[in-house]
Amino acid sequence: MNSLELFAKRVLVLVLFFLCSIGTNAQSTGTPCDKENISKWYKSKVWLKGLELNPHKSINKEELARQYCKNPIWWNLAFEFLASRNLETLESGRYVIDEGNVMAFVSEGPTKGIEEIKWETHKNFNDLQYVVEGKAGMGVASLGKSKHSSTEAYDSKRDVENYNVENGKFYVAKPGTFFIFSPQDIHRPAFKKKGHDTIKKILIKVRVP
């Protein structure tokens, strides 16, 4: 073995050692990849990347953990986007975070009545919804457990299917708390709450790995 080959071998060993160290450190800080650690990982909020907002109680922790383990990069980018900006002054528009995988949509204006907002699911993207200013209603139901029927078949171009839902739960979205709707969640997002005619909202689409 010549000196060049020996040097290359040593570099390879160092790189492998470095990667192993990173993996060991990740496990020591808690990851959701083991079902027994999901609750601890979720409560630690290490996955929020410094974002000082609260995850809503309706979030499916197990589904979030499953996706995070498959591709944490997209989720990290979404949370870092929220954590690194002044959301109150963020201008309306579309923000490309990772082309085709993570996009943010900031909107400000009148809210629609509940009768104008359909129950929906997506197959390719999760919806992270955060009301920055004002209040809005949010409906959520389990795709696997709720009483529902499809009213509009899945449209692959829009990545959406619509439903009638008999037993959905309703919550109030307000500043300080964000929602995540996975493909397992039928949701009815951001409808008008009495006394709040307008809202400022951020929607982040995170691709399903």
C-alpha positions as a Python dict, from the first residue, in 0.01 Angstrom:
ca = {
    (1, 'M'): (0, 0, 0),
    (2, 'N'): (153, 331, -109),
    (3, 'S'): (140, 652, 93),
    (4, 'L'): (-154, 792, -106),
    (5, 'E'): (-365, 482, -46),
    (6, 'L'): (-272, 484, 323),
    (7, 'F'): (-375, 848, 354),
    (8, 'A'): (-708, 780, 180),
    (9, 'K'): (-774, 488, 414),
    (10, 'R'): (-709, 702, 721),
    (11, 'V'): (-942, 973, 592),
    (12, 'L'): (-1213, 715, 533),
    (13, 'V'): (-1176, 581, 888),
    (14, 'L'): (-1203, 934, 1032),
    (15, 'V'): (-1515, 1008, 826),
    (16, 'L'): (-1682, 685, 940),
    (17, 'F'): (-1593, 763, 1301),
    (18, 'F'): (-1742, 1111, 1267),
    (19, 'L'): (-2067, 979, 1119),
    (20, 'C'): (-2099, 716, 1390),
    (21, 'S'): (-2045, 983, 1656),
    (22, 'I'): (-2326, 1191, 1510),
    (23, 'G'): (-2560, 892, 1514),
    (24, 'T'): (-2473, 808, 1872),
    (25, 'N'): (-2529, 1166, 1982),
    (26, 'A'): (-2868, 1175, 1808),
    (27, 'Q'): (-2976, 865, 1996),
    (28, 'S'): (-2857, 1006, 2329),
    (29, 'T'): (-3066, 1321, 2286),
    (30, 'G'): (-3372, 1110, 2207),
    (31, 'T'): (-3520, 1031, 1868),
    (32, 'P'): (-3870, 921, 1773),
    (33, 'C'): (-3749, 623, 1571),
    (34, 'D'): (-3819, 386, 1860),
    (35, 'K'): (-4187, 383, 1964),
    (36, 'E'): (-4085, 385, 2329),
    (37, 'N'): (-3912, 722, 2281),
    (38, 'I'): (-4186, 904, 2088),
    (39, 'S'): (-4348, 1066, 2391),
    (40, 'K'): (-4014, 1174, 2539),
    (41, 'W'): (-3896, 1311, 2203),
    (42, 'Y'): (-4221, 1498, 2146),
    (43, 'K'): (-4229, 1655, 2491),
    (44, 'S'): (-3864, 1763, 2464),
    (45, 'K'): (-3955, 1990, 2171),
    (46, 'V'): (-3601, 1947, 2037),
    (47, 'W'): (-3766, 1888, 1698),
    (48, 'L'): (-3899, 2246, 1697),
    (49, 'K'): (-3551, 2382, 1625),
    (50, 'G'): (-3590, 2674, 1862),
    (51, 'L'): (-3945, 2762, 1754),
    (52, 'E'): (-4124, 2913, 2053),
    (53, 'L'): (-4474, 2802, 1959),
    (54, 'N'): (-4686, 2524, 2105),
    (55, 'P'): (-4796, 2218, 1907),
    (56, 'H'): (-5172, 2168, 1933),
    (57, 'K'): (-5303, 1870, 2129),
    (58, 'S'): (-5475, 1733, 1817),
    (59, 'I'): (-5145, 1656, 1641),
    (60, 'N'): (-5092, 1287, 1565),
    (61, 'K'): (-4760, 1234, 1747),
    (62, 'E'): (-4704, 883, 1612),
    (63, 'E'): (-4753, 987, 1250),
    (64, 'L'): (-4530, 1292, 1292),
    (65, 'A'): (-4261, 1073, 1448),
    (66, 'R'): (-4287, 816, 1168),
    (67, 'Q'): (-4239, 1080, 900),
    (68, 'Y'): (-3968, 1263, 1093),
    (69, 'C'): (-3762, 944, 1115),
    (70, 'K'): (-3787, 888, 741),
    (71, 'N'): (-3682, 1243, 650),
    (72, 'P'): (-3614, 1492, 930),
    (73, 'I'): (-3465, 1747, 689),
    (74, 'W'): (-3800, 1866, 551),
    (75, 'W'): (-3953, 1907, 894),
    (76, 'N'): (-3642, 2083, 1025),
    (77, 'L'): (-3659, 2330, 736),
    (78, 'A'): (-4024, 2405, 809),
    (79, 'F'): (-3966, 2473, 1179),
    (80, 'E'): (-3648, 2670, 1113),
    (81, 'F'): (-3842, 2889, 867),
    (82, 'L'): (-4094, 2977, 1138),
    (83, 'A'): (-3830, 3019, 1409),
    (84, 'S'): (-3604, 3248, 1208),
    (85, 'R'): (-3860, 3508, 1098),
    (86, 'N'): (-4076, 3777, 1248),
    (87, 'L'): (-4410, 3620, 1162),
    (88, 'E'): (-4610, 3932, 1246),
    (89, 'T'): (-4432, 4136, 977),
    (90, 'L'): (-4381, 3856, 722),
    (91, 'E'): (-4535, 3968, 392),
    (92, 'S'): (-4810, 3773, 218),
    (93, 'G'): (-4697, 3543, -59),
    (94, 'R'): (-4538, 3209, -145),
    (95, 'Y'): (-4200, 3118, 2),
    (96, 'V'): (-4001, 2830, -147),
    (97, 'I'): (-3811, 2661, 135),
    (98, 'D'): (-3711, 2346, -54),
    (99, 'E'): (-3843, 2337, -411),
    (100, 'G'): (-4116, 2076, -449),
    (101, 'N'): (-4086, 1957, -90),
    (102, 'V'): (-4141, 2242, 157),
    (103, 'M'): (-4331, 2561, 74),
    (104, 'A'): (-4484, 2833, 290),
    (105, 'F'): (-4790, 3040, 201),
    (106, 'V'): (-4860, 3356, 398),
    (107, 'S'): (-5205, 3508, 363),
    (108, 'E'): (-5395, 3791, 529),
    (109, 'G'): (-5759, 3877, 475),
    (110, 'P'): (-6123, 3786, 538),
    (111, 'T'): (-6208, 3441, 672),
    (112, 'K'): (-6471, 3219, 508),
    (113, 'G'): (-6775, 3078, 682),
    (114, 'I'): (-6766, 2714, 787),
    (115, 'E'): (-7013, 2623, 512),
    (116, 'E'): (-6760, 2745, 254),
    (117, 'I'): (-6473, 2531, 387),
    (118, 'K'): (-6481, 2164, 288),
    (119, 'W'): (-6340, 1871, 482),
    (120, 'E'): (-6028, 1753, 298),
    (121, 'T'): (-5725, 1527, 299),
    (122, 'H'): (-5398, 1529, 107),
    (123, 'K'): (-5185, 1231, 7),
    (124, 'N'): (-4854, 1392, -83),
    (125, 'F'): (-4824, 1675, 170),
    (126, 'N'): (-4881, 1755, 534),
    (127, 'D'): (-5037, 2089, 626),
    (128, 'L'): (-4878, 2290, 905),
    (129, 'Q'): (-5123, 2569, 987),
    (130, 'Y'): (-5052, 2865, 1211),
    (131, 'V'): (-5278, 3164, 1274),
    (132, 'V'): (-5049, 3460, 1335),
    (133, 'E'): (-5318, 3720, 1401),
    (134, 'G'): (-5685, 3678, 1489),
    (135, 'K'): (-5868, 3351, 1552),
    (136, 'A'): (-6013, 3082, 1328),
    (137, 'G'): (-6186, 2747, 1362),
    (138, 'M'): (-6007, 2424, 1279),
    (139, 'G'): (-6182, 2092, 1228),
    (140, 'V'): (-6007, 1756, 1244),
    (141, 'A'): (-6116, 1392, 1217),
    (142, 'S'): (-5929, 1064, 1188),
    (143, 'L'): (-5939, 916, 840),
    (144, 'G'): (-5933, 568, 989),
    (145, 'K'): (-6174, 615, 1282),
    (146, 'S'): (-6427, 887, 1198),
    (147, 'K'): (-6765, 850, 1028),
    (148, 'H'): (-6715, 1002, 685),
    (149, 'S'): (-6793, 966, 317),
    (150, 'S'): (-6614, 1100, 12),
    (151, 'T'): (-6793, 1381, -172),
    (152, 'E'): (-6525, 1455, -432),
    (153, 'A'): (-6278, 1190, -548),
    (154, 'Y'): (-5906, 1246, -507),
    (155, 'D'): (-5766, 1502, -750),
    (156, 'S'): (-5397, 1426, -805),
    (157, 'K'): (-5328, 1767, -958),
    (158, 'R'): (-5454, 1951, -649),
    (159, 'D'): (-5360, 1669, -408),
    (160, 'V'): (-5698, 1684, -240),
    (161, 'E'): (-6006, 1473, -167),
    (162, 'N'): (-6321, 1612, -4),
    (163, 'Y'): (-6561, 1456, 247),
    (164, 'N'): (-6868, 1473, 462),
    (165, 'V'): (-6775, 1407, 826),
    (166, 'E'): (-7025, 1326, 1101),
    (167, 'N'): (-6812, 1331, 1413),
    (168, 'G'): (-6526, 1574, 1362),
    (169, 'K'): (-6376, 1773, 1648),
    (170, 'F'): (-6346, 2149, 1638),
    (171, 'Y'): (-6086, 2375, 1793),
    (172, 'V'): (-5993, 2742, 1797),
    (173, 'A'): (-5668, 2836, 1626),
    (174, 'K'): (-5498, 3144, 1767),
    (175, 'P'): (-5149, 3293, 1798),
    (176, 'G'): (-4906, 3080, 1996),
    (177, 'T'): (-5025, 2736, 1883),
    (178, 'F'): (-4984, 2557, 1549),
    (179, 'F'): (-5165, 2259, 1396),
    (180, 'I'): (-5031, 1977, 1178),
    (181, 'F'): (-5264, 1778, 954),
    (182, 'S'): (-5113, 1462, 808),
    (183, 'P'): (-5264, 1244, 531),
    (184, 'Q'): (-5428, 1051, 817),
    (185, 'D'): (-5626, 1360, 920),
    (186, 'I'): (-5940, 1486, 752),
    (187, 'H'): (-5936, 1857, 825),
    (188, 'R'): (-6149, 2165, 782),
    (189, 'P'): (-5903, 2452, 804),
    (190, 'A'): (-5932, 2814, 909),
    (191, 'F'): (-6303, 2897, 900),
    (192, 'K'): (-6454, 3212, 1049),
    (193, 'K'): (-6494, 3251, 1425),
    (194, 'K'): (-6739, 3506, 1557),
    (195, 'G'): (-6571, 3838, 1625),
    (196, 'H'): (-6276, 3767, 1393),
    (197, 'D'): (-6353, 3866, 1037),
    (198, 'T'): (-5992, 3866, 921),
    (199, 'I'): (-5684, 3663, 1006),
    (200, 'K'): (-5321, 3636, 911),
    (201, 'K'): (-5224, 3274, 852),
    (202, 'I'): (-4920, 3072, 752),
    (203, 'L'): (-4962, 2739, 575),
    (204, 'I'): (-4652, 2526, 530),
    (205, 'K'): (-4676, 2225, 299),
    (206, 'V'): (-4432, 1950, 398),
    (207, 'R'): (-4396, 1657, 158),
    (208, 'V'): (-4473, 1309, 287),
    (209, 'P'): (-4150, 1103, 263),
}
